[in-house]
């Protein structure tokens, strides 16, 4: 998770016909902008620039957005929960958020919907350092656990604890926004939850700190699409061409990142959204861990969404579970079954 506001205005390219085609993985450079005025579009990421949203960053750097007729400004939010709010409030045309966060918003009637999968499969994890000698999750009793302050993560943490004989009151929860790594390394927290094994986990490993990483999937959560691009439901209905052009450019950026991991790392470095300055070796390790998880087609799996929302309902995280058709619009995916 990463953030602090910054803006990057697009200058990029994508031919209008495709929808994130996997066949575009041989792209190697920027393209001229489409003729005529570009449509201004804003995107709020899930946090700092990083491998999870590299499809958007590569579409910006390579010019695929501008070739699709889009002038895109990319923002890194001050708080992890902002993307959904920004889209609802018309402060962003698109947002990047985790599917459980979208589910909670939909359960409250929020007029937003997923329009493209960015990263398939949960990456969230519980992490502590080996030197802490914590023997397992049950050993967290009385410890401080830092989380990023996104609503669903505290509910997920409570679920993890109860299945290991603990309650939320048995630990101290500290909301640290994007400061998970610093909270753990400094000793402010004994463990961090909501960190990503492919980002914070890799970063800690690269620093030689020997993290103990327990992935969320290994402690009871169902499989789901981690990161989705979302838009307002009414905007999707009124302007499907915009949705198609945006999704297509992101698909092409994703394919370019997968084809050239080193260029993907450069695109992240050059985004300039205020993220932590990682060494090239660490950043490339994060990219290597993340690229296999990126969605090439953008397709969002309704059956997985249903299992997620039903599980969240059954675990008491929300009263009713929204249906997949309320949460996901796969019209703009480049592949559909």
Secondary structure, 3 states (H helix, E strand, C coil): CCCCCCEEECCCCCCCCCCCCHHHCCCCCCCCCCCCCCEEEEEECCCCCCHHHHHHHHHHHHCHHHHCCEEEEEECCCCCCHHHHHHHCCCCCEEEEEHHHHHHHHHCCCCEEEEEEEEECCCEEEEEEHHHCCCCHHHHCCCEEEECCCHHHHHHHHHHHHCCCCCHHHCEEEECCCCHHHHHHHCCCCEEEEEECCCHHHHHHHCCCCEEEEEHHHHCCCCCEEEEEEEEHHHHHHCHHHHHHHHHHHHHHHHHHHHCHHHHHHHHHHCCCCCCCCCHHHHHHHHHHHHCCECCCCCCCHHHHHHHHHHHHHCCCCCCCCCHHHHECHHHCCCCC
